[in-house]
Amino acid sequence: MAKKRAKRALKRTSPKQKKVFSGKWHAVPLKSSFMLASIIGFFISTYWLYPKSVNYGITFMILFTAMFIASLISMTKAPVIKEKY
């Protein structure tokens, strides 16, 4: 029984599988709705949340700013994927 488990474990970790982490950083293409959510979230945080709670307002503004910056990086650094029409 133990030998069968060992064989299964070896099959799962075969060298034919692709490496998950290659050591180099790659940008992931994000959807445009991610950028839209960051813009809308920033404005809601600024005009609705910030006057009620300063700490939460600033925290969410920083979060949505980071999301916006990530979407800008994704636009410039992500690989272009050709679609077939």
SVG drawing of the C-alpha trace seen along z (x, -y; Angstrom):
<svg xmlns="http://www.w3.org/2000/svg" viewBox="-21 -65 36 67">
<polyline fill="none" stroke="black" stroke-width="0.4" points="0.0,0.0 2.8,-2.4 4.6,-1.7 1.5,-2.6 1.3,-5.9 4.9,-6.6 4.4,-5.9 1.4,-8.3 3.5,-11.0 6.2,-10.6 3.7,-10.8 2.3,-14.1 5.8,-15.6 7.1,-14.6 9.7,-16.8 7.5,-17.2 5.3,-19.7 5.9,-23.4 7.5,-25.4 5.1,-27.5 7.7,-30.1 10.4,-30.8 12.2,-33.4 11.4,-36.4 8.5,-38.8 5.7,-38.9 2.8,-41.3 -0.6,-39.8 -3.2,-41.3 -6.0,-42.7 -9.5,-43.5 -10.6,-47.0 -13.3,-46.6 -10.5,-46.4 -9.4,-49.9 -13.0,-51.1 -13.6,-49.6 -10.5,-51.4 -11.6,-54.8 -15.2,-54.4 -13.9,-53.0 -11.6,-56.0 -14.3,-58.5 -16.7,-56.8 -14.0,-56.6 -13.2,-60.3 -16.7,-61.7 -18.7,-59.3 -16.4,-57.4 -13.7,-60.0 -16.1,-62.5 -17.6,-59.8 -14.4,-58.1 -11.0,-59.6 -9.1,-56.4 -11.2,-54.2 -11.4,-56.9 -7.6,-57.2 -7.1,-53.4 -9.5,-52.7 -8.1,-55.6 -4.7,-54.1 -6.1,-50.6 -7.9,-51.9 -4.8,-54.0 -2.7,-50.8 -5.3,-49.0 -5.2,-51.9 -1.4,-51.7 -1.5,-48.0 -3.9,-48.4 -1.6,-51.0 1.4,-48.6 -0.7,-45.9 -1.6,-48.0 2.0,-48.8 3.9,-45.7 1.5,-42.8 2.1,-40.7 -0.2,-41.3 -2.5,-38.3 -3.7,-38.0 -7.3,-36.9 -8.7,-35.1 -11.7,-36.6"/>
</svg>
